[in-house]
Amino acid sequence: MIVCVCHRVSDRDIEREVRHGCASFDELQDELRVGTACGSCTDCARDTFDVARACRPTAAEARAANVPRVISIVPVAPAQLAA
């Protein structure tokens, strides 16, 4: 959905900026110019930004999702398999 007609900014554009680390609405305005022309989209843009920030994982969750799992392989004697 187009949020800002003046600068052709969509909700996906806002979500992408949040995924790439945009931390504040002011920063979003600097990057996308959303809400800086006529201003009629500011409330919708801010709501979209807030929802995207709320859905974004915390830094710790993001790091944990990118850590490969280590599986330990313990040798088992053939006698243990037969038991």
C-alpha positions in Angstrom: 0.0 0.0 0.0 1.3 3.5 -0.8 1.7 5.5 2.4 3.2 8.7 1.0 1.9 9.7 -2.4 4.2 12.8 -2.6 7.4 10.6 -2.5 5.9 7.3 -3.5 6.7 5.5 -0.3 5.0 2.2 0.5 4.5 0.3 3.7 7.0 -2.2 2.4 9.6 0.5 2.0 9.1 1.5 5.6 9.3 -2.1 6.8 12.5 -2.6 4.7 14.1 0.4 6.4 13.2 -0.9 9.8 14.7 -4.3 8.9 17.9 -2.5 7.9 18.2 -0.8 11.2 16.2 2.4 11.0 15.7 3.3 14.7 13.6 6.4 14.7 10.8 8.1 12.7 13.1 11.1 12.2 15.7 8.8 10.6 13.0 7.3 8.4 12.0 10.7 7.3 15.7 11.5 6.4 16.0 8.3 4.4 12.6 8.1 2.6 11.4 11.7 2.9 8.0 10.3 4.0 5.8 12.9 5.6 8.0 15.8 4.6 6.0 17.3 1.8 2.3 17.8 2.4 2.3 15.9 5.7 -1.1 14.2 5.2 0.6 10.8 5.4 2.5 11.4 8.7 0.1 9.6 11.0 -0.2 6.5 8.7 3.6 6.5 8.2 4.3 6.7 11.9 1.8 3.9 12.6 3.4 1.7 10.0 6.8 2.5 11.4 5.7 1.7 14.9 4.1 -1.7 13.9 7.3 -2.6 11.9 9.5 -1.8 14.9 7.3 -3.8 17.3 7.5 -6.8 15.0 11.3 -6.6 14.5 13.2 -9.0 16.6 15.5 -7.6 19.3 19.3 -7.6 18.6 19.8 -10.6 20.8 17.1 -12.6 19.0 18.5 -11.6 15.6 22.0 -12.8 16.7 20.6 -16.0 18.1 18.8 -16.8 14.8 22.0 -16.5 12.9 24.1 -18.7 15.1 24.6 -22.2 13.7 23.7 -25.0 16.1 26.5 -27.3 17.1 25.6 -30.9 17.5 27.9 -33.2 19.4 28.4 -36.7 18.1 29.2 -39.2 20.8 30.7 -42.5 19.7 28.6 -45.5 20.8 30.1 -49.0 21.2 28.3 -51.7 19.2 27.5 -53.5 22.5 25.4 -50.4 23.6 23.3 -50.6 20.5 22.4 -54.2 21.1 21.1 -53.5 24.6 
